[in-house]
Amino acid sequence: ARILITLWPMGKMKIWLDDIYFGEVKQKASDSRSGDTFIIAQKPDLTLWKDVPYLKPSVEGVPDGVKDGSVITLSAAANESEPFQLIVTPKKKLKT
């Protein structure tokens, strides 16, 4: 079993009991990346890609099926934030 709680506190707030869902969430066997995940640039040594903030990037590299994109679009109301991850994945072993 896994419990995932994501809160983005931005000052004083209230959480009502009817705002919380507690139950089993079935996940597909495939990667659950959405359309918000895409490759920004591919270079000979690395891949730069964007992902949603609530998923941990794979240590295996860019997940299969991630499409190419070039523009990161953010949309937030006044005094709100829109988080995202920029991930740099090397294509060859890094020198230490």
TORTOR-337853 format. One record per atom (N, C-alpha, C, O): residue in three letters; x, y, z; atom name. Coordinates in pm, 1 decimal. Atoms other than C-alpha are relative to their C-alpha. Layout:
// TORTOR-337853
@res = ALA, x = X, y = Y, z = Z, atom = CA $
...
This chain:
// TORTOR-337853
@res = ALA, x = 85.2, y = -118.3, z = 0.0, atom = N $
@res = ALA, x = 0.0, y = 0.0, z = 0.0, atom = CA $
@res = ALA, x = 88.8, y = 123.2, z = 0.0, atom = C $
@res = ALA, x = 198.4, y = 123.5, z = 56.0, atom = O $
@res = ARG, x = -74.3, y = -125.2, z = 7.8, atom = N $
@res = ARG, x = 114.0, y = 350.8, z = -70.6, atom = CA $
@res = ARG, x = -96.2, y = 114.3, z = 24.7, atom = C $
@res = ARG, x = -207.6, y = 114.7, z = -27.7, atom = O $
@res = ILE, x = 80.0, y = -119.0, z = -24.1, atom = N $
@res = ILE, x = -20.0, y = 680.3, z = 57.1, atom = CA $
@res = ILE, x = 78.3, y = 118.5, z = -53.6, atom = C $
@res = ILE, x = 194.2, y = 139.5, z = -17.8, atom = O $
@res = LEU, x = -63.2, y = -117.1, z = 58.5, atom = N $
@res = LEU, x = 57.1, y = 992.7, z = -141.0, atom = CA $
@res = LEU, x = -81.8, y = 121.6, z = 37.9, atom = C $
@res = LEU, x = -201.1, y = 128.7, z = 8.6, atom = O $
@res = ILE, x = 66.6, y = -123.8, z = -38.1, atom = N $
@res = ILE, x = -27.2, y = 1333.9, z = 0.2, atom = CA $
@res = ILE, x = 83.0, y = 114.3, z = -55.7, atom = C $
@res = ILE, x = 202.0, y = 125.3, z = -26.2, atom = O $
@res = THR, x = -67.5, y = -116.6, z = 55.7, atom = N $
@res = THR, x = 61.6, y = 1648.9, z = -190.6, atom = CA $
@res = THR, x = -73.3, y = 124.5, z = 45.3, atom = C $
@res = THR, x = -189.8, y = 143.9, z = 10.6, atom = O $
@res = LEU, x = 55.7, y = -127.2, z = -44.3, atom = N $
@res = LEU, x = -1.8, y = 1984.0, z = -25.1, atom = CA $
@res = LEU, x = 94.8, y = 110.4, z = -43.3, atom = C $
@res = LEU, x = 216.4, y = 96.8, z = -30.2, atom = O $
@res = TRP, x = -80.5, y = -115.1, z = 39.0, atom = N $
@res = TRP, x = 119.5, y = 2316.4, z = -157.7, atom = CA $
@res = TRP, x = -43.0, y = 117.8, z = 87.6, atom = C $
@res = TRP, x = -115.0, y = 205.9, z = 40.6, atom = O $
@res = PRO, x = 45.1, y = -108.1, z = -88.2, atom = N $
@res = PRO, x = 74.6, y = 2545.2, z = 145.3, atom = CA $
@res = PRO, x = 60.5, y = 133.3, z = -41.5, atom = C $
@res = PRO, x = 181.1, y = 145.4, z = -63.0, atom = O $
@res = MET, x = -43.2, y = -135.4, z = 34.4, atom = N $
@res = MET, x = 93.5, y = 2910.9, z = 59.2, atom = CA $
@res = MET, x = -64.8, y = 96.7, z = 98.0, atom = C $
@res = MET, x = -138.0, y = 187.4, z = 58.2, atom = O $
@res = GLY, x = 59.2, y = -85.1, z = -101.0, atom = N $
@res = GLY, x = -3.2, y = 3072.7, z = 385.8, atom = CA $
@res = GLY, x = -108.4, y = -73.9, z = 76.4, atom = C $
@res = GLY, x = -118.7, y = -196.4, z = 68.5, atom = O $
@res = LYS, x = 104.5, y = 56.3, z = -83.1, atom = N $
@res = LYS, x = -295.8, y = 3016.6, z = 618.4, atom = CA $
@res = LYS, x = -108.2, y = -63.1, z = -87.2, atom = C $
@res = LYS, x = -152.5, y = -3.0, z = -185.1, atom = O $
@res = MET, x = 104.3, y = 65.3, z = 76.9, atom = N $
@res = MET, x = -551.0, y = 2766.0, z = 490.2, atom = CA $
@res = MET, x = -74.1, y = -100.2, z = 85.6, atom = C $
@res = MET, x = -27.8, y = -137.3, z = 193.4, atom = O $
@res = LYS, x = 79.1, y = 102.4, z = -66.7, atom = N $
@res = LYS, x = -819.7, y = 2519.5, z = 594.3, atom = CA $
@res = LYS, x = -17.8, y = -115.8, z = -97.1, atom = C $
@res = LYS, x = -33.0, y = -94.8, z = -217.4, atom = O $
@res = ILE, x = 28.4, y = 118.1, z = 79.7, atom = N $
@res = ILE, x = -864.1, y = 2163.8, z = 469.6, atom = CA $
@res = ILE, x = -124.4, y = -64.3, z = 60.1, atom = C $
@res = ILE, x = -124.8, y = -101.0, z = 177.6, atom = O $
@res = TRP, x = 123.9, y = 58.8, z = -46.1, atom = N $
@res = TRP, x = -1215.9, y = 2027.2, z = 497.5, atom = CA $
@res = TRP, x = 2.2, y = -149.8, z = -25.7, atom = C $
@res = TRP, x = 63.0, y = -196.0, z = -122.2, atom = O $
@res = LEU, x = 2.7, y = 144.9, z = 10.1, atom = N $
@res = LEU, x = -1282.0, y = 1658.0, z = 547.1, atom = CA $
@res = LEU, x = -53.8, y = -47.1, z = -134.8, atom = C $
@res = LEU, x = -7.9, y = -149.1, z = -186.3, atom = O $
@res = ASP, x = 53.8, y = 42.4, z = 129.6, atom = N $
@res = ASP, x = -1484.5, y = 1639.4, z = 224.7, atom = CA $
@res = ASP, x = 94.3, y = 32.9, z = -115.8, atom = C $
@res = ASP, x = 65.2, y = -2.2, z = -230.1, atom = O $
@res = ASP, x = -101.1, y = -27.6, z = 102.0, atom = N $
@res = ASP, x = -1177.2, y = 1766.1, z = 34.2, atom = CA $
@res = ASP, x = 101.1, y = -113.1, z = -10.8, atom = C $
@res = ASP, x = 187.8, y = -110.4, z = -98.3, atom = O $
@res = ILE, x = -98.3, y = 107.5, z = -6.2, atom = N $
@res = ILE, x = -987.5, y = 1446.6, z = 116.7, atom = CA $
@res = ILE, x = -64.0, y = -130.3, z = -44.9, atom = C $
@res = ILE, x = -173.4, y = -165.6, z = -0.9, atom = O $
@res = TYR, x = 45.0, y = 132.4, z = 42.5, atom = N $
@res = TYR, x = -1027.2, y = 1112.9, z = -58.6, atom = CA $
@res = TYR, x = 92.6, y = -102.5, z = 61.8, atom = C $
@res = TYR, x = 214.7, y = -91.4, z = 51.1, atom = O $
@res = PHE, x = -79.9, y = 107.3, z = -56.7, atom = N $
@res = PHE, x = -912.3, y = 803.6, z = 124.2, atom = CA $
@res = PHE, x = -55.4, y = -130.0, z = -54.8, atom = C $
@res = PHE, x = -168.1, y = -168.4, z = -23.4, atom = O $
@res = GLY, x = 43.1, y = 125.2, z = 60.5, atom = N $
@res = GLY, x = -933.2, y = 481.9, z = -71.7, atom = CA $
@res = GLY, x = 106.3, y = -50.4, z = -95.3, atom = C $
@res = GLY, x = 208.6, y = 14.6, z = -116.5, atom = O $
@res = GLU, x = -95.8, y = 60.2, z = 91.6, atom = N $
@res = GLU, x = -756.0, y = 256.5, z = -315.1, atom = CA $
@res = GLU, x = -9.1, y = 66.9, z = -136.9, atom = C $
@res = GLU, x = -117.9, y = 88.5, z = -190.3, atom = O $
@res = VAL, x = -8.2, y = -57.2, z = 133.9, atom = N $
@res = VAL, x = -641.4, y = 412.4, z = -640.8, atom = CA $
@res = VAL, x = 74.2, y = -99.8, z = -86.6, atom = C $
@res = VAL, x = 191.1, y = -129.3, z = -61.8, atom = O $
@res = LYS, x = -61.5, y = 97.7, z = 90.7, atom = N $
@res = LYS, x = -572.0, y = 163.5, z = -918.0, atom = CA $
@res = LYS, x = 85.1, y = 74.3, z = -102.0, atom = C $
@res = LYS, x = 39.7, y = 169.9, z = -164.8, atom = O $
@res = GLN, x = -88.6, y = -60.2, z = 98.1, atom = N $
@res = GLN, x = -274.4, y = 252.6, z = -1133.9, atom = CA $
@res = GLN, x = 24.3, y = -98.9, z = -112.2, atom = C $
@res = GLN, x = 32.1, y = -219.7, z = -90.2, atom = O $
@res = LYS, x = -32.2, y = 84.2, z = 114.2, atom = N $
@res = LYS, x = -206.1, y = 122.5, z = -1480.1, atom = CA $
@res = LYS, x = 143.5, y = -49.3, z = 12.6, atom = C $
@res = LYS, x = 226.3, y = 13.5, z = 78.6, atom = O $
@res = ALA, x = -135.8, y = 54.3, z = -2.9, atom = N $
@res = ALA, x = 101.1, y = -92.4, z = -1527.5, atom = CA $
@res = ALA, x = 96.6, y = 90.0, z = -74.8, atom = C $
@res = ALA, x = 215.8, y = 92.4, z = -44.1, atom = O $
@res = SER, x = -86.7, y = -90.1, z = 76.2, atom = N $
@res = SER, x = 234.1, y = 161.8, z = -1776.5, atom = CA $
@res = SER, x = 28.7, y = 125.3, z = 81.2, atom = C $
@res = SER, x = -33.1, y = 149.9, z = 184.8, atom = O $
@res = ASP, x = -38.8, y = -122.5, z = -67.6, atom = N $
@res = ASP, x = 395.2, y = 487.2, z = -1676.3, atom = CA $
@res = ASP, x = -118.0, y = 96.9, z = 1.0, atom = C $
@res = ASP, x = -190.2, y = 108.3, z = -98.1, atom = O $
@res = SER, x = 115.9, y = -88.8, z = -14.9, atom = N $
@res = SER, x = 141.8, y = 741.8, z = -1550.1, atom = CA $
@res = SER, x = 32.8, y = 144.6, z = -37.1, atom = C $
@res = SER, x = -36.2, y = 236.6, z = 6.8, atom = O $
@res = ARG, x = -34.6, y = -135.3, z = 41.4, atom = N $
@res = ARG, x = 311.1, y = 1042.1, z = -1706.9, atom = CA $
@res = ARG, x = -111.3, y = 57.3, z = -87.2, atom = C $
@res = ARG, x = -171.7, y = -14.4, z = -167.1, atom = O $
@res = SER, x = 107.7, y = -64.2, z = 75.3, atom = N $
@res = SER, x = 65.9, y = 1290.3, z = -1854.0, atom = CA $
@res = SER, x = 57.2, y = 78.8, z = -117.3, atom = C $
@res = SER, x = 176.6, y = 71.4, z = -146.5, atom = O $
@res = GLY, x = -42.3, y = -85.8, z = 109.8, atom = N $
@res = GLY, x = 79.7, y = 1529.4, z = -2146.9, atom = CA $
@res = GLY, x = 86.7, y = 115.4, z = 47.2, atom = C $
@res = GLY, x = 145.7, y = 186.7, z = -34.1, atom = O $
@res = ASP, x = -84.4, y = -105.8, z = -55.3, atom = N $
@res = ASP, x = 258.7, y = 1769.4, z = -1912.2, atom = CA $
@res = ASP, x = 146.7, y = -40.9, z = 6.6, atom = C $
@res = ASP, x = 231.0, y = 38.2, z = 49.0, atom = O $
@res = THR, x = -137.3, y = 49.1, z = 2.9, atom = N $
@res = THR, x = 573.9, y = 1557.4, z = -1949.6, atom = CA $
@res = THR, x = 46.6, y = -1.1, z = -144.6, atom = C $
@res = THR, x = -15.9, y = -64.3, z = -229.8, atom = O $
@res = PHE, x = -51.6, y = 1.0, z = 137.2, atom = N $
@res = PHE, x = 781.5, y = 1624.7, z = -2259.6, atom = CA $
@res = PHE, x = 148.5, y = 31.5, z = -3.0, atom = C $
@res = PHE, x = 204.0, y = 88.5, z = 90.8, atom = O $
@res = ILE, x = -142.5, y = -24.0, z = 21.1, atom = N $
@res = ILE, x = 1135.7, y = 1641.4, z = -2394.6, atom = CA $
@res = ILE, x = 17.4, y = 140.1, z = -57.4, atom = C $
@res = ILE, x = -46.0, y = 175.8, z = -156.7, atom = O $
@res = ILE, x = -25.7, y = -137.2, z = 45.2, atom = N $
@res = ILE, x = 1264.7, y = 1997.4, z = -2434.3, atom = CA $
@res = ILE, x = 114.4, y = 2.9, z = -100.1, atom = C $
@res = ILE, x = 105.0, y = 69.6, z = -203.2, atom = O $
@res = ALA, x = -116.3, y = -1.2, z = 89.5, atom = N $
@res = ALA, x = 1604.2, y = 1929.3, z = -2594.6, atom = CA $
@res = ALA, x = 76.2, y = -130.6, z = 13.5, atom = C $
@res = ALA, x = 83.8, y = -189.5, z = 121.3, atom = O $
@res = GLN, x = -87.7, y = 117.2, z = -0.9, atom = N $
@res = GLN, x = 1824.4, y = 1637.5, z = -2692.2, atom = CA $
@res = GLN, x = 133.4, y = 41.2, z = -60.6, atom = C $
@res = GLN, x = 139.7, y = 92.5, z = -172.3, atom = O $
@res = LYS, x = -136.7, y = -28.4, z = 43.4, atom = N $
@res = LYS, x = 2198.5, y = 1683.9, z = -2721.6, atom = CA $
@res = LYS, x = 76.3, y = -131.9, z = -1.6, atom = C $
@res = LYS, x = 26.4, y = -231.3, z = 50.9, atom = O $
@res = PRO, x = -75.5, y = 125.5, z = 4.1, atom = N $
@res = PRO, x = 2470.0, y = 1422.6, z = -2786.0, atom = CA $
@res = PRO, x = 28.5, y = -58.9, z = 138.5, atom = C $
@res = PRO, x = 34.9, y = -180.8, z = 153.7, atom = O $
@res = ASP, x = -36.9, y = 47.6, z = -133.3, atom = N $
@res = ASP, x = 2552.5, y = 1402.3, z = -2413.4, atom = CA $
@res = ASP, x = -115.3, y = -7.2, z = 99.8, atom = C $
@res = ASP, x = -103.6, y = -74.3, z = 202.3, atom = O $
@res = LEU, x = 106.3, y = -7.7, z = -99.1, atom = N $
@res = LEU, x = 2218.4, y = 1471.9, z = -2243.2, atom = CA $
@res = LEU, x = -136.7, y = 22.2, z = -63.5, atom = C $
@res = LEU, x = -148.5, y = 59.1, z = -180.3, atom = O $
@res = THR, x = 138.2, y = -30.6, z = 37.1, atom = N $
@res = THR, x = 1840.9, y = 1500.7, z = -2262.7, atom = CA $
@res = THR, x = -56.6, y = 88.7, z = 109.0, atom = C $
@res = THR, x = -42.8, y = 58.1, z = 227.4, atom = O $
@res = LEU, x = 65.5, y = -91.1, z = -92.6, atom = N $
@res = LEU, x = 1654.9, y = 1790.8, z = -2099.9, atom = CA $
@res = LEU, x = -149.8, y = -18.6, z = -16.6, atom = C $
@res = LEU, x = -203.4, y = -3.3, z = -126.3, atom = O $
@res = TRP, x = 144.3, y = 21.1, z = 9.1, atom = N $
@res = TRP, x = 1293.5, y = 1717.9, z = -2015.8, atom = CA $
@res = TRP, x = -71.4, y = 57.3, z = 120.3, atom = C $
@res = TRP, x = -11.8, y = 77.1, z = 226.2, atom = O $
@res = LYS, x = 85.9, y = -59.6, z = -102.5, atom = N $
@res = LYS, x = 1007.9, y = 1861.1, z = -1810.5, atom = CA $
@res = LYS, x = -96.9, y = -105.6, z = 49.9, atom = C $
@res = LYS, x = -147.3, y = -186.8, z = -27.6, atom = O $
@res = ASP, x = 94.3, y = 95.0, z = -57.5, atom = N $
@res = ASP, x = 790.9, y = 1662.5, z = -1572.3, atom = CA $
@res = ASP, x = -84.0, y = 70.4, z = 106.2, atom = C $
@res = ASP, x = -51.0, y = 180.1, z = 151.3, atom = O $
@res = VAL, x = 86.3, y = -52.6, z = -104.9, atom = N $
@res = VAL, x = 513.2, y = 1720.9, z = -1323.2, atom = CA $
@res = VAL, x = 72.6, y = -11.3, z = 134.7, atom = C $
@res = VAL, x = 159.6, y = -97.1, z = 149.6, atom = O $
@res = PRO, x = -77.4, y = -2.5, z = -124.6, atom = N $
@res = PRO, x = 629.9, y = 1795.7, z = -966.6, atom = CA $
@res = PRO, x = -29.6, y = -114.9, z = 95.3, atom = C $
@res = PRO, x = 47.8, y = -138.3, z = 188.1, atom = O $
@res = TYR, x = 39.6, y = 102.3, z = -96.9, atom = N $
@res = TYR, x = 452.5, y = 1507.0, z = -794.3, atom = CA $
@res = TYR, x = 45.2, y = -140.8, z = -36.7, atom = C $
@res = TYR, x = 10.9, y = -235.6, z = 33.8, atom = O $
@res = LEU, x = -54.9, y = 130.3, z = 36.7, atom = N $
@res = LEU, x = 628.0, y = 1219.4, z = -975.2, atom = CA $
@res = LEU, x = 152.0, y = 3.8, z = 8.5, atom = C $
@res = LEU, x = 215.0, y = 100.4, z = -34.6, atom = O $
@res = LYS, x = -145.1, y = 8.6, z = -10.7, atom = N $
@res = LYS, x = 983.1, y = 1109.5, z = -900.6, atom = CA $
@res = LYS, x = 57.6, y = -39.1, z = -136.0, atom = C $
@res = LYS, x = 11.6, y = -136.2, z = -196.1, atom = O $
@res = PRO, x = -60.2, y = 36.5, z = 128.2, atom = N $
@res = PRO, x = 1200.6, y = 1107.3, z = -1214.5, atom = CA $
@res = PRO, x = 65.0, y = -138.0, z = 5.2, atom = C $
@res = PRO, x = 121.1, y = -177.5, z = 107.4, atom = O $
@res = SER, x = -57.4, y = 133.7, z = 8.8, atom = N $
@res = SER, x = 1315.1, y = 764.5, z = -1327.0, atom = CA $
@res = SER, x = 151.8, y = 7.3, z = -4.4, atom = C $
@res = SER, x = 208.6, y = 92.6, z = -72.5, atom = O $
@res = VAL, x = -145.7, y = 6.0, z = 5.4, atom = N $
@res = VAL, x = 1678.3, y = 675.6, z = -1263.6, atom = CA $
@res = VAL, x = 46.4, y = -68.2, z = -128.6, atom = C $
@res = VAL, x = 164.5, y = -62.8, z = -162.8, atom = O $
@res = GLU, x = -31.0, y = 67.9, z = 125.8, atom = N $
@res = GLU, x = 1664.0, y = 476.1, z = -1588.2, atom = CA $
@res = GLU, x = 5.3, y = 96.9, z = -117.4, atom = C $
@res = GLU, x = 45.3, y = 58.0, z = -227.1, atom = O $
@res = GLY, x = -0.1, y = -97.6, z = 108.4, atom = N $
@res = GLY, x = 1630.3, y = 794.8, z = -1793.4, atom = CA $
@res = GLY, x = -140.4, y = 44.1, z = -34.8, atom = C $
@res = GLY, x = -233.0, y = 30.1, z = 45.1, atom = O $
@res = VAL, x = 129.0, y = -50.7, z = 45.3, atom = N $
@res = VAL, x = 1346.2, y = 942.6, z = -1992.7, atom = CA $
@res = VAL, x = -95.3, y = -118.0, z = -20.6, atom = C $
@res = VAL, x = -59.5, y = -213.5, z = -89.5, atom = O $
@res = PRO, x = 94.9, y = 109.9, z = 18.1, atom = N $
@res = PRO, x = 1036.3, y = 718.9, z = -1973.5, atom = CA $
@res = PRO, x = -41.6, y = -16.7, z = -146.0, atom = C $
@res = PRO, x = -41.7, y = 79.7, z = -222.5, atom = O $
@res = ASP, x = 47.5, y = 25.9, z = 136.0, atom = N $
@res = ASP, x = 912.1, y = 554.4, z = -2293.4, atom = CA $
@res = ASP, x = -129.5, y = 75.5, z = -26.3, atom = C $
@res = ASP, x = -211.7, y = 93.9, z = 63.5, atom = O $
@res = GLY, x = 123.9, y = -65.6, z = 40.4, atom = N $
@res = GLY, x = 642.1, y = 738.2, z = -2483.0, atom = CA $
@res = GLY, x = -6.4, y = 148.7, z = 28.0, atom = C $
@res = GLY, x = -108.6, y = 211.3, z = 0.1, atom = O $
@res = VAL, x = -0.6, y = -143.9, z = -25.8, atom = N $
@res = VAL, x = 742.7, y = 1090.1, z = -2374.6, atom = CA $
@res = VAL, x = 22.5, y = 71.6, z = -132.7, atom = C $
@res = VAL, x = 117.6, y = 41.7, z = -204.9, atom = O $
@res = LYS, x = -5.1, y = -70.5, z = 128.6, atom = N $
@res = LYS, x = 683.4, y = 1325.5, z = -2666.9, atom = CA $
@res = LYS, x = 91.1, y = 122.3, z = 6.9, atom = C $
@res = LYS, x = 126.6, y = 169.4, z = 114.9, atom = O $
@res = ASP, x = -81.3, y = -120.9, z = 9.7, atom = N $
@res = ASP, x = 892.1, y = 1618.1, z = -2786.1, atom = CA $
@res = ASP, x = -87.3, y = 123.7, z = 20.0, atom = C $
@res = ASP, x = -204.7, y = 124.6, z = -17.0, atom = O $
@res = GLY, x = 64.5, y = -129.1, z = -17.6, atom = N $
@res = GLY, x = 797.7, y = 1973.3, z = -2690.9, atom = CA $
@res = GLY, x = 109.2, y = 104.8, z = 5.9, atom = C $
@res = GLY, x = 227.0, y = 70.9, z = 16.5, atom = O $
@res = SER, x = -104.5, y = -101.9, z = -1.8, atom = N $
@res = SER, x = 974.4, y = 2305.5, z = -2689.9, atom = CA $
@res = SER, x = -32.9, y = 117.9, z = 90.5, atom = C $
@res = SER, x = 55.6, y = 196.9, z = 123.5, atom = O $
@res = VAL, x = 40.8, y = -115.4, z = -79.2, atom = N $
@res = VAL, x = 774.8, y = 2551.8, z = -2479.8, atom = CA $
@res = VAL, x = -63.6, y = -47.0, z = 130.2, atom = C $
@res = VAL, x = -152.2, y = -132.5, z = 129.7, atom = O $
@res = ILE, x = 62.0, y = 26.9, z = -129.9, atom = N $
@res = ILE, x = 694.8, y = 2534.3, z = -2108.7, atom = CA $
@res = ILE, x = -101.8, y = 110.5, z = 24.6, atom = C $
@res = ILE, x = -66.4, y = 228.2, z = 32.2, atom = O $
@res = THR, x = 107.0, y = -95.9, z = -22.9, atom = N $
@res = THR, x = 360.1, y = 2702.3, z = -2049.0, atom = CA $
@res = THR, x = -47.8, y = -12.7, z = 143.9, atom = C $
@res = THR, x = -82.2, y = -121.9, z = 189.1, atom = O $
@res = LEU, x = 46.6, y = -2.0, z = -137.9, atom = N $
@res = LEU, x = 263.6, y = 2802.3, z = -1696.0, atom = CA $
@res = LEU, x = -126.0, y = 82.9, z = 9.0, atom = C $
@res = LEU, x = -139.8, y = 185.2, z = -58.1, atom = O $
@res = SER, x = 124.5, y = -72.2, z = -19.9, atom = N $
@res = SER, x = -78.8, y = 2912.1, z = -1583.2, atom = CA $
@res = SER, x = -34.6, y = -3.9, z = 147.9, atom = C $
@res = SER, x = -55.6, y = -111.2, z = 204.3, atom = O $
@res = ALA, x = 32.1, y = -7.8, z = -141.7, atom = N $
@res = ALA, x = -151.4, y = 3033.4, z = -1230.5, atom = CA $
@res = ALA, x = -75.1, y = 129.8, z = 26.7, atom = C $
@res = ALA, x = -53.6, y = 230.2, z = -41.2, atom = O $
@res = ALA, x = 73.0, y = -119.8, z = -39.7, atom = N $
@res = ALA, x = -386.2, y = 3280.0, z = -1066.3, atom = CA $
@res = ALA, x = 93.7, y = 90.9, z = 80.6, atom = C $
@res = ALA, x = 205.3, y = 52.3, z = 115.5, atom = O $
@res = ALA, x = -80.0, y = -95.1, z = -77.8, atom = N $
@res = ALA, x = -259.6, y = 3584.9, z = -879.9, atom = CA $
@res = ALA, x = 37.8, y = -59.7, z = 135.1, atom = C $
@res = ALA, x = -45.0, y = -122.9, z = 200.7, atom = O $
@res = ASN, x = -53.6, y = 47.3, z = -128.4, atom = N $
@res = ASN, x = -45.4, y = 3497.4, z = -575.5, atom = CA $
@res = ASN, x = 3.5, y = -152.2, z = 10.6, atom = C $
@res = ASN, x = 5.4, y = -205.1, z = 121.8, atom = O $
@res = GLU, x = -14.3, y = 145.6, z = 0.7, atom = N $
@res = GLU, x = -26.8, y = 3129.5, z = -675.2, atom = CA $
@res = GLU, x = 127.4, y = -36.8, z = -73.4, atom = C $
@res = GLU, x = 185.7, y = 45.4, z = -143.9, atom = O $
@res = SER, x = -119.2, y = 46.8, z = 70.1, atom = N $
@res = SER, x = 262.5, y = 2921.7, z = -801.6, atom = CA $
@res = SER, x = -35.1, y = -123.3, z = -82.2, atom = C $
@res = SER, x = -135.1, y = -190.0, z = -55.6, atom = O $
@res = GLU, x = 19.6, y = 115.8, z = 86.4, atom = N $
@res = GLU, x = 289.4, y = 2652.9, z = -1068.8, atom = CA $
@res = GLU, x = 131.7, y = -76.1, z = -5.7, atom = C $
@res = GLU, x = 218.0, y = -42.4, z = -86.8, atom = O $
@res = PRO, x = -127.7, y = 71.7, z = -3.6, atom = N $
@res = PRO, x = 566.6, y = 2403.1, z = -986.9, atom = CA $
@res = PRO, x = 14.8, y = -97.6, z = -116.5, atom = C $
@res = PRO, x = -84.3, y = -145.5, z = -171.7, atom = O $
@res = PHE, x = -32.9, y = 102.9, z = 97.7, atom = N $
@res = PHE, x = 738.9, y = 2174.0, z = -1237.7, atom = CA $
@res = PHE, x = 144.5, y = -40.2, z = 22.6, atom = C $
@res = PHE, x = 217.7, y = 26.6, z = 95.6, atom = O $
@res = GLN, x = -137.7, y = 47.9, z = -11.1, atom = N $
@res = GLN, x = 1062.1, y = 1976.6, z = -1266.7, atom = CA $
@res = GLN, x = 68.1, y = 8.7, z = -135.7, atom = C $
@res = GLN, x = 8.9, y = -26.5, z = -237.8, atom = O $
@res = LEU, x = -86.5, y = 10.2, z = 117.4, atom = N $
@res = LEU, x = 1339.1, y = 2021.2, z = -1520.8, atom = CA $
@res = LEU, x = 104.0, y = -106.5, z = 31.7, atom = C $
@res = LEU, x = 178.0, y = -94.4, z = 129.3, atom = O $
@res = ILE, x = -89.4, y = 111.9, z = -26.3, atom = N $
@res = ILE, x = 1538.3, y = 1699.5, z = -1544.2, atom = CA $
@res = ILE, x = 103.9, y = -8.4, z = -110.4, atom = C $
@res = ILE, x = 70.6, y = -3.5, z = -228.8, atom = O $
@res = VAL, x = -109.9, y = 20.5, z = 94.2, atom = N $
@res = VAL, x = 1877.1, y = 1658.2, z = -1709.6, atom = CA $
@res = VAL, x = 42.8, y = -145.8, z = 14.6, atom = C $
@res = VAL, x = 85.7, y = -188.2, z = 121.8, atom = O $
@res = THR, x = -36.0, y = 141.4, z = -0.5, atom = N $
@res = THR, x = 1943.8, y = 1294.8, z = -1803.3, atom = CA $
@res = THR, x = 120.2, y = -20.5, z = -90.5, atom = C $
@res = THR, x = 110.8, y = 6.0, z = -210.4, atom = O $
@res = PRO, x = -117.5, y = 22.9, z = 84.4, atom = N $
@res = PRO, x = 2295.0, y = 1204.8, z = -1925.0, atom = CA $
@res = PRO, x = -21.4, y = -121.2, z = -90.8, atom = C $
@res = PRO, x = -90.2, y = -216.3, z = -53.7, atom = O $
@res = LYS, x = 9.7, y = 112.8, z = 93.6, atom = N $
@res = LYS, x = 2323.9, y = 975.4, z = -2229.0, atom = CA $
@res = LYS, x = 119.9, y = -92.8, z = 11.2, atom = C $
@res = LYS, x = 118.5, y = -203.6, z = -42.4, atom = O $
@res = LYS, x = -115.5, y = 85.1, z = -23.7, atom = N $
@res = LYS, x = 2662.9, y = 842.6, z = -2124.5, atom = CA $
@res = LYS, x = 45.5, y = 19.7, z = 142.3, atom = C $
@res = LYS, x = 4.3, y = 115.1, z = 208.1, atom = O $
@res = LYS, x = -47.3, y = -4.1, z = -137.6, atom = N $
@res = LYS, x = 2839.4, y = 778.4, z = -1796.6, atom = CA $
@res = LYS, x = 76.8, y = 127.6, z = 26.5, atom = C $
@res = LYS, x = 164.2, y = 165.9, z = -51.2, atom = O $
@res = LEU, x = -68.2, y = -123.2, z = -36.6, atom = N $
@res = LEU, x = 2951.1, y = 1095.7, z = -1622.0, atom = CA $
@res = LEU, x = 134.3, y = -30.2, z = 63.1, atom = C $
@res = LEU, x = 149.7, y = -129.8, z = 133.9, atom = O $
@res = LYS, x = -131.3, y = 14.0, z = -61.4, atom = N $
@res = LYS, x = 3314.3, y = 1138.1, z = -1523.4, atom = CA $
@res = LYS, x = -6.1, y = 44.9, z = 143.9, atom = C $
@res = LYS, x = -72.5, y = 143.6, z = 175.8, atom = O $
@res = THR, x = 1.0, y = -38.1, z = -141.3, atom = N $
@res = THR, x = 3376.2, y = 1149.2, z = -1150.4, atom = CA $
@res = THR, x = 135.2, y = 52.4, z = 42.4, atom = C $
@res = THR, x = 153.4, y = 89.4, z = 158.4, atom = O $
